[in-house]
Amino acid sequence: MRFTAAVPLLILYSAALAQSTTKLSTPPEPKSGVVPFKLSRNRVIIDVDLRLSDGTTQRVLAWVDNGSPDLYMSRRLAVGTFSCDGQQCPVTPPLEMSIGGMTIPLAGRTPGAGVKEAWVWPTGKVPIAPGLEAEINVPSTILRNYDVLIDFPDHRFTIAQPGSLKFNGVDTKVIVNPQNGLIQVQSQIERKKYNLGLDLGEPISFLSGELFEKLSSAHPDWPQMTGAIGPANISGSADEPDRKLMRVDRLQYGPLFLTHVAVAESPKDQMTRFENRAGSPTAGLLSSEALLKYRVGLDYAHSTVYFDIGRLFDVLDFDVVGLILRPEDDGRFTILDIAEYDGKPSVPQGDNGVRVGDFLVAVDGIPVRGSTLGQVLSMLGGSPGTERTLTVERGGRQFTIATQVQHFLGDAPQENQAKKQSRKTKD
């Protein structure tokens, strides 16, 4: 009798225990993470939570960089004491990164992470790229383990377990290096076939020096200029004042037919390095600047990229004041050069104007020191003809200069109409 009476109590206790266990169980790990992003010189910047090798967690800004297999981080995040000797320093990667609640393992000892070591710059004041506020990047070696969607029109970044995302738009098979995730897309320019890398971490597209010069010579009517203004002003390197820019009239990129694509002539070592790491011949790189109207889906598992158009208007990245700037470690901006417009300096020069080596202090009264290069270039942008007041420092003295936003790398209206009429006549 006692045993029989105890049975219902035992059943009730077991049911209560099971219910309690269910309540205390850990919720399943999300299969995807979605976060908003901002564009800094066409670079995708997101918030991430990092668990460092010392066990602490920090929220930092990260740069989504599918065009590089290397993991970079700021010295502030690097745990331990090390000496760089003027070179990049190898350090232990963070244990993991959380994006929109989804955990991404980073350390090489974690299965599938793909990163054995991270790198920091020799100077402690530079995050991971001059003029960029991000303190870590999300490289191709990490991204290749997931489905990725970069929604430029709505500024949303999605990362998900393979097979979890439904991609929209037109698709194309691409060449993916399985070791590092670098992508190349079969393309055509002037009816000739080339491999062009997909590098959404670059603010401007590049063509190899050989191909750039070939197209430039064959098409002097295409808009061309010298001087890395706007998104081509990447880091303020010594070669940027002499960097050549051009708009390619028509370019087929996989299934896309793109027009008036802004490209820069690539330094030979940059293109050779990408080509060697991608594992096949490369004639250039297409950047986010050419794809800002699209939602770009990266299906690494099936070597497929999707392009879903989200808006029709173009982003006028080259409507700027024609200064080429270099961000300094102390937060200041050195004026490297002044681009020409219609054969004349686009900003007043000389004793009462700008000189190479001056510091840009403010734009329209807004101080620029400590800003990112992207923020300063935004201040210098606007509608062509808009006046901007520059505060410049030279030899400890500050003065102001009035100048205008120019429409760089575009046809003048009269020239454009003449070309259209000429084409109609030929047809």
C-alpha positions as CSV (number, residue, x, y, z in Angstrom):
1,M,0.0,0.0,0.0
2,R,2.8,2.4,0.9
3,F,4.6,1.7,-2.3
4,T,1.4,2.0,-4.4
5,A,0.7,5.4,-2.8
6,A,4.2,6.6,-3.4
7,V,4.0,6.0,-7.2
8,P,1.9,9.0,-8.0
9,L,4.2,11.2,-5.9
10,L,7.2,9.9,-7.7
11,I,5.6,10.6,-11.1
12,L,4.7,14.1,-10.0
13,Y,8.3,14.7,-8.7
14,S,9.8,13.4,-12.0
15,A,7.5,15.6,-14.1
16,A,8.4,18.6,-12.0
17,L,12.1,17.8,-12.2
18,A,11.9,17.4,-16.0
19,Q,10.0,20.7,-16.3
20,S,12.7,22.5,-14.1
21,T,15.5,21.0,-16.2
22,T,13.8,22.2,-19.4
23,K,13.6,25.8,-18.0
24,L,17.3,25.8,-17.0
25,S,18.6,24.4,-20.3
26,T,20.8,26.7,-22.4
27,P,19.0,28.1,-25.5
28,P,20.3,26.9,-28.8
29,E,23.1,28.9,-30.5
30,P,21.6,31.1,-33.2
31,K,22.3,30.0,-36.7
32,S,22.7,33.5,-38.0
33,G,23.6,37.0,-36.9
34,V,22.3,40.3,-38.4
35,V,23.7,43.7,-37.5
36,P,23.5,47.2,-39.1
37,F,26.7,48.6,-40.6
38,K,28.1,52.0,-41.5
39,L,30.2,52.7,-44.5
40,S,33.5,54.4,-44.0
41,R,35.0,55.2,-47.4
42,N,32.9,52.3,-48.7
43,R,34.3,49.9,-46.1
44,V,31.7,47.9,-44.1
45,I,32.1,48.6,-40.3
46,I,30.1,46.6,-37.8
47,D,29.9,46.2,-34.0
48,V,31.3,42.9,-32.6
49,D,31.9,41.5,-29.2
50,L,35.3,40.0,-28.8
51,R,36.4,37.4,-26.2
52,L,40.1,37.9,-25.8
53,S,42.8,35.4,-25.0
54,D,42.8,36.6,-21.4
55,G,39.1,35.8,-21.0
56,T,37.8,39.4,-21.0
57,T,35.1,40.6,-23.5
58,Q,35.1,43.9,-25.3
59,R,32.7,45.5,-27.8
60,V,34.7,47.0,-30.7
61,L,34.3,48.1,-34.3
62,A,35.2,45.5,-37.0
63,W,36.0,45.9,-40.7
64,V,34.5,43.2,-42.9
65,D,37.3,42.5,-45.3
66,N,36.7,39.6,-47.7
67,G,39.6,40.6,-49.8
68,S,42.3,39.7,-47.2
69,P,43.0,36.4,-45.5
70,D,44.9,38.0,-42.7
71,L,43.4,38.8,-39.3
72,Y,44.5,42.3,-38.0
73,M,43.8,43.8,-34.6
74,S,44.9,46.9,-32.7
75,R,47.7,46.8,-30.2
76,R,45.1,47.8,-27.5
77,L,43.4,44.4,-28.0
78,A,46.6,42.4,-28.2
79,V,47.3,40.7,-24.9
80,G,50.9,40.5,-23.7
81,T,54.1,42.3,-24.2
82,F,55.8,42.1,-27.6
83,S,58.3,44.0,-29.8
84,C,57.6,44.8,-33.5
85,D,61.1,45.9,-34.6
86,G,59.4,48.1,-37.2
87,Q,57.4,45.3,-38.7
88,Q,54.0,43.8,-38.2
89,C,53.9,41.7,-35.1
90,P,52.3,38.2,-34.9
91,V,50.0,37.9,-31.8
92,T,47.5,35.4,-30.4
93,P,44.1,35.9,-32.0
94,P,41.0,36.5,-29.8
95,L,39.2,33.3,-28.8
96,E,35.9,34.2,-30.5
97,M,33.8,37.0,-32.0
98,S,30.1,37.5,-31.6
99,I,28.1,39.1,-34.4
100,G,24.5,39.8,-33.7
101,G,24.5,37.1,-31.0
102,M,26.1,34.5,-33.2
103,T,29.5,33.1,-32.0
104,I,32.3,33.0,-34.6
105,P,35.4,31.1,-33.4
106,L,38.7,32.8,-34.3
107,A,41.6,31.2,-32.6
108,G,43.5,28.6,-34.7
109,R,43.1,25.9,-32.1
110,T,39.3,26.1,-32.6
111,P,38.2,23.6,-35.3
112,G,37.2,25.5,-38.4
113,A,38.4,28.9,-37.3
114,G,41.2,29.0,-39.9
115,V,43.3,31.6,-38.2
116,K,46.6,30.6,-36.6
117,E,47.8,34.1,-35.6
118,A,46.8,37.7,-35.9
119,W,48.8,40.8,-36.7
120,V,49.3,44.2,-35.2
121,W,51.0,47.3,-36.7
122,P,54.3,48.4,-35.2
123,T,52.9,51.8,-34.0
124,G,50.5,51.7,-31.2
125,K,48.3,54.7,-32.3
126,V,47.2,53.2,-35.6
127,P,44.2,50.7,-35.3
128,I,44.3,48.3,-38.3
129,A,44.5,50.8,-41.2
130,P,45.4,54.5,-41.3
131,G,42.4,56.7,-40.9
132,L,40.1,53.8,-40.1
133,E,38.4,53.4,-36.7
134,A,38.0,49.7,-36.7
135,E,40.2,47.7,-34.2
136,I,39.9,44.3,-35.9
137,N,38.9,42.9,-39.3
138,V,36.8,40.0,-40.3
139,P,39.0,38.4,-43.0
140,S,38.2,35.9,-45.8
141,T,39.6,33.0,-43.8
142,I,36.8,33.5,-41.3
143,L,34.0,34.4,-43.7
144,R,34.6,31.3,-45.9
145,N,33.1,29.1,-43.2
146,Y,29.7,30.8,-43.4
147,D,27.0,32.2,-45.7
148,V,27.4,36.0,-45.9
149,L,25.1,38.7,-47.1
150,I,26.2,42.4,-47.4
151,D,23.2,44.5,-48.0
152,F,24.5,47.9,-49.2
153,P,21.2,49.6,-49.9
154,D,19.8,48.8,-46.3
155,H,23.2,48.8,-44.6
156,R,22.8,45.3,-43.0
157,F,25.3,42.6,-42.6
158,T,24.3,39.0,-42.1
159,I,26.5,35.9,-41.3
160,A,25.0,32.5,-41.0
161,Q,25.8,28.8,-40.8
162,P,26.2,27.3,-44.3
163,G,22.8,26.5,-45.9
164,S,20.9,28.8,-43.5
165,L,20.5,31.8,-45.8
166,K,18.2,32.2,-48.7
167,F,20.0,34.3,-51.3
168,N,18.1,36.4,-53.9
169,G,19.1,37.9,-57.2
170,V,21.2,36.7,-60.1
171,D,23.9,34.2,-59.3
172,T,27.3,33.3,-60.8
173,K,29.8,30.6,-60.2
174,V,33.1,32.0,-58.9
175,I,36.6,30.8,-58.2
176,V,37.1,30.4,-54.5
177,N,40.5,29.5,-53.0
178,P,39.5,26.9,-50.4
179,Q,42.5,27.6,-48.3
180,N,41.8,31.3,-47.6
181,G,38.4,32.2,-49.2
182,L,39.7,34.7,-51.7
183,I,37.2,35.1,-54.6
184,Q,37.6,35.8,-58.3
185,V,34.9,36.4,-60.8
186,Q,35.1,35.7,-64.5
187,S,34.7,39.0,-66.3
188,Q,34.9,40.7,-69.7
189,I,36.2,44.1,-70.7
190,E,36.3,45.0,-74.4
191,R,35.2,41.4,-75.2
192,K,38.3,40.0,-73.6
193,K,38.0,37.7,-70.6
194,Y,39.7,38.4,-67.3
195,N,39.6,37.2,-63.7
196,L,38.7,40.1,-61.4
197,G,38.8,39.6,-57.7
198,L,35.9,40.5,-55.4
199,D,37.3,42.7,-52.7
200,L,34.5,44.4,-50.7
201,G,37.1,45.6,-48.2
202,E,38.6,48.0,-50.7
203,P,37.0,51.5,-51.2
204,I,38.0,51.7,-54.9
205,S,38.4,49.1,-57.7
206,F,41.8,48.4,-59.2
207,L,43.1,47.2,-62.5
208,S,46.6,45.9,-63.1
209,G,49.0,48.5,-64.5
210,E,49.2,46.7,-67.8
211,L,45.5,46.5,-68.4
212,F,44.9,50.1,-67.1
213,E,47.4,51.6,-69.5
214,K,46.0,49.5,-72.4
215,L,42.5,50.8,-71.8
216,S,43.6,54.3,-71.1
217,S,45.5,54.5,-74.3
218,A,42.7,53.0,-76.4
219,H,40.0,55.2,-74.9
220,P,41.3,58.8,-74.2
221,D,37.6,59.8,-74.3
222,W,36.9,57.9,-71.0
223,P,37.1,60.2,-68.0
224,Q,40.6,60.1,-66.5
225,M,42.7,62.0,-64.0
226,T,45.7,61.8,-61.8
227,G,45.5,62.0,-58.0
228,A,43.8,59.7,-55.5
229,I,40.9,61.9,-54.4
230,G,37.6,60.7,-52.7
231,P,37.5,56.9,-52.2
232,A,40.8,56.4,-54.0
233,N,42.4,58.3,-51.1
234,I,42.9,55.1,-49.1
235,S,45.7,55.7,-46.6
236,G,47.8,58.7,-47.7
237,S,50.6,56.6,-49.1
238,A,53.4,58.3,-51.0
239,D,52.2,57.1,-54.4
240,E,48.6,58.4,-54.1
241,P,49.3,61.9,-55.6
242,D,50.5,60.1,-58.8
243,R,47.8,57.4,-58.8
244,K,45.9,57.3,-62.1
245,L,42.1,57.0,-62.1
246,M,39.7,56.2,-64.9
247,R,36.0,55.3,-65.5
248,V,35.7,52.1,-67.6
249,D,32.7,52.6,-69.9
250,R,31.4,49.1,-69.7
251,L,32.4,46.0,-67.8
252,Q,30.8,42.6,-67.5
253,Y,31.3,41.1,-64.0
254,G,29.9,37.6,-63.9
255,P,26.2,38.2,-64.7
256,L,26.3,42.0,-64.2
257,F,26.8,44.6,-66.9
258,L,28.3,47.6,-65.1
259,T,28.8,51.0,-66.6
260,H,31.1,53.9,-65.8
261,V,33.1,51.9,-63.2
262,A,35.7,54.0,-61.4
263,V,39.1,52.2,-61.2
264,A,42.6,53.0,-60.1
265,E,45.8,51.8,-61.5
266,S,47.1,49.1,-59.1
267,P,50.6,49.1,-57.8
268,K,52.3,46.0,-59.2
269,D,53.2,44.5,-55.8
270,Q,49.6,44.8,-54.6
271,M,48.1,42.9,-57.6
272,T,50.9,40.3,-57.6
273,R,50.3,39.6,-53.9
274,F,46.6,39.1,-54.4
275,E,47.1,36.9,-57.5
276,N,49.6,34.7,-55.7
277,R,47.2,34.3,-52.7
278,A,44.2,33.7,-54.8
279,G,46.0,31.0,-56.8
280,S,45.1,32.1,-60.3
281,P,45.8,35.0,-62.7
282,T,44.1,38.2,-61.7
283,A,43.7,41.4,-63.8
284,G,42.1,43.5,-61.1
285,L,39.8,43.8,-58.1
286,L,36.2,45.0,-58.0
287,S,35.4,46.9,-54.8
288,S,32.3,47.9,-52.9
289,E,32.3,51.3,-54.7
290,A,31.1,49.5,-57.9
291,L,28.4,47.5,-56.1
292,L,26.8,50.0,-53.7
293,K,23.4,49.4,-55.4
294,Y,23.4,45.7,-54.7
295,R,22.9,43.1,-52.0
296,V,25.9,40.8,-52.4
297,G,25.5,37.2,-51.2
298,L,28.6,35.0,-50.7
299,D,27.7,31.3,-50.8
300,Y,31.2,29.9,-50.1
301,A,30.1,26.3,-49.8
302,H,28.8,26.3,-53.4
303,S,31.4,28.8,-54.9
304,T,28.5,31.1,-55.8
305,V,28.0,34.9,-55.5
306,Y,24.5,36.5,-55.7
307,F,23.8,40.1,-56.8
308,D,20.4,41.5,-55.9
309,I,19.8,45.1,-57.0
310,G,18.3,47.3,-54.3
311,R,18.4,50.8,-55.7
312,L,18.9,52.5,-59.0
313,F,20.7,55.8,-58.3
314,D,24.5,56.1,-58.2
315,V,26.5,57.2,-55.2
316,L,28.6,60.3,-56.3
317,D,31.8,59.4,-54.4
318,F,34.0,61.7,-56.6
319,D,32.0,65.0,-56.0
320,V,34.6,66.3,-53.5
321,V,37.1,69.0,-52.8
322,G,40.3,67.9,-54.6
323,L,42.6,67.3,-51.6
324,I,44.7,64.2,-51.1
325,L,45.2,63.6,-47.4
326,R,47.4,61.5,-45.1
327,P,46.1,60.7,-41.6
328,E,48.9,61.1,-39.0
329,D,49.4,59.2,-35.7
330,D,48.6,62.3,-33.7
331,G,45.1,62.7,-35.4
332,R,46.1,65.5,-37.8
333,F,45.7,65.4,-41.6
334,T,48.6,66.4,-43.9
335,I,47.8,67.7,-47.3
336,L,49.8,65.5,-49.7
337,D,48.7,67.1,-52.9
338,I,45.9,69.0,-54.8
339,A,44.2,67.4,-57.7
340,E,43.8,69.3,-61.0
341,Y,40.4,70.0,-62.5
342,D,40.1,71.1,-66.2
343,G,43.9,71.4,-66.2
344,K,44.1,73.8,-63.2
345,P,44.6,73.2,-59.5
346,S,41.1,72.4,-58.0
347,V,42.0,74.3,-54.8
348,P,43.8,77.7,-54.6
349,Q,47.5,77.3,-54.1
350,G,50.5,79.4,-53.0
351,D,51.0,82.0,-50.2
352,N,47.3,82.7,-50.0
353,G,46.2,79.1,-50.7
354,V,47.2,75.6,-49.9
355,R,50.7,74.1,-50.1
356,V,51.8,70.5,-50.0
357,G,52.7,69.7,-46.4
358,D,50.1,72.0,-44.8
359,F,47.7,70.5,-42.2
360,L,44.0,70.5,-42.7
361,V,42.5,71.8,-39.4
362,A,38.8,72.2,-40.1
363,V,36.2,72.1,-42.8
364,D,33.4,74.8,-42.6
365,G,34.6,75.4,-39.0
366,I,34.3,71.8,-38.0
367,P,37.7,70.5,-36.6
368,V,39.0,67.4,-38.3
369,R,41.7,66.3,-35.8
370,G,40.9,62.8,-34.4
371,S,38.3,62.1,-37.1
372,T,38.6,59.1,-39.5
373,L,39.6,59.7,-43.0
374,G,36.1,58.7,-44.2
375,Q,34.6,61.4,-42.0
376,V,36.9,64.1,-43.3
377,L,36.2,63.1,-46.9
378,S,32.5,63.2,-46.2
379,M,33.0,66.8,-45.0
380,L,34.7,67.6,-48.2
381,G,32.0,66.1,-50.4
382,G,28.7,67.6,-51.6
383,S,27.0,68.9,-54.7
384,P,29.4,70.3,-57.4
385,G,29.8,74.0,-57.0
386,T,29.1,73.9,-53.2
387,E,31.6,76.2,-51.4
388,R,33.7,74.8,-48.6
389,T,35.8,76.8,-46.2
390,L,39.1,75.1,-45.3
391,T,41.1,76.0,-42.2
392,V,44.7,75.2,-42.9
393,E,47.8,75.3,-40.7
394,R,51.3,76.2,-41.9
395,G,54.3,76.9,-39.6
396,G,52.0,77.2,-36.6
397,R,49.8,79.8,-38.3
398,Q,46.2,79.1,-39.2
399,F,44.2,80.7,-42.0
400,T,41.1,80.0,-44.1
401,I,40.7,79.3,-47.8
402,A,37.4,79.3,-49.8
403,T,37.1,76.5,-52.4
404,Q,34.5,74.5,-54.2
405,V,33.3,70.9,-54.5
406,Q,34.1,69.6,-58.0
407,H,32.6,66.8,-60.2
408,F,35.8,64.7,-60.7
409,L,36.0,61.8,-63.0
410,G,32.9,62.8,-65.0
411,D,32.2,64.3,-68.4
412,A,31.4,68.0,-68.6
413,P,27.8,68.4,-69.9
414,Q,28.9,69.9,-73.2
415,E,31.4,67.1,-73.7
416,N,28.9,64.4,-72.8
417,Q,26.3,65.8,-75.3
418,A,29.0,65.9,-78.0
419,K,29.9,62.3,-77.4
420,K,26.3,61.2,-77.5
421,Q,25.7,63.1,-80.8
422,S,28.9,61.6,-82.2
423,R,27.7,58.1,-81.4
424,K,24.3,58.7,-83.0
425,T,26.0,59.9,-86.1
426,K,28.2,56.8,-86.3
427,D,25.2,54.5,-85.7
